Amino acid sequence: MGVRRDAGRGAGGEPGAIRVNVGELVLDGFRVDPDRVSAAFEHELARLVRERGVPLAADGAVSVDALSGLPPLPAGLSARRLGQELARAVHAGLSGRGEVTP
């Protein structure tokens, strides 16, 4: 997983863009449409990054191999809810609240 800020600056000196590259999202034990989970995940992660930023990338690019210690999620979640919860867990890890494996 990689996170980087683009060199361009927007209004107020903030970075012009933050890019998060999630190489693989593995779902074991869930009976949901993976495309819907992925869409909800992307939408929620984009919202969180836009609203809260990515503190671990404050000084430039950061790359991690995996985020571990994600909270257990009930197998009965809808695809939308599962995607949202996964995005929140990933964002928490990228914000320094969670276990990051460099």
N, C-alpha and C positions, 0 to 999 in steps of 0.2 A: 504494500500500500504506500503510495507516495502523496505528499502534500507539498505544493509549492505556491509561492506568491509570484505573480508576473511582475516583471520589472517596471512596467508602466504604472503611474500613479494617477488616482482619480482625485475627486474633489477632497480637500482637507488633508492631502498627503497620504490618504489610505491607498492600499494597493488597488490596481485596476481590476484584478481578478485573483481568485484563489482557486486552484485546481486540485481536486482530490481524485486520485486514481485507485479504484478498488479492483484489484486483479481478479479476485474470485470470492464469491459469497456462497458458502456451502450450507445447505439446509438438510439436516438429517432428522427424520421422524415427523415431518410435517406433510400434511396432505393439502397442499395449496398450489395454485397456479404460479409457477416461478416467475413468469413475466409480470404478473400483477404485483408480486412481492418486490421484484426489482424496480418497477415503476414507482411504487410507494416509497421504497428505500431511497431512491434517487431524489424524489421530490422532497422528502423530509430532511435528508442530509443537506440538500441545497439550501433549504430554508434555514436550517440551524447554522450553517456556515455563513450565510448572508447576514443573519441577525446577530450571531454571537462570535463569528470569526473562528480561527483555529489557533489558540494560544501556543501550541507546540511549534508552530511555523512562524512565530512572530519575528524571528531573526533570519528567516529565509527558508530554504527547502528543508524538508525533513522526510525521511523514509523509514518505514517500519515494515518488518516482515509479517507480523501478525498482531492482532489484538486478542488478548486472552482474558479470562476472568469475566466474560460476558454473563449477565444474569440469566438464570433459567427462564425460559418462556413456555407457557402452556401450549401443548400441541394443538389445541382447538382454536387458536387465534385465526381470524380472517387474514387473507393475503395482505390487505391494506394495513391492518393493525400490526401484523408481523413485520412488514417492511418499515413501518414507523418506529417500532420498538428497537429493531436492529440498527436503524440509523441513529437513534438516540444513544444507544450503547457505543457505537463507533465514534460518534461525536464526543461523547464523554471521555473515551480513551484518547482521542486526539486533543482533548482539552486538559490532559494531565490527570483526569479522574478515572483511573482504571489501570490495568496492567498492559504495558506496551512492550513487545519483544522486538528489540532493534536487530 
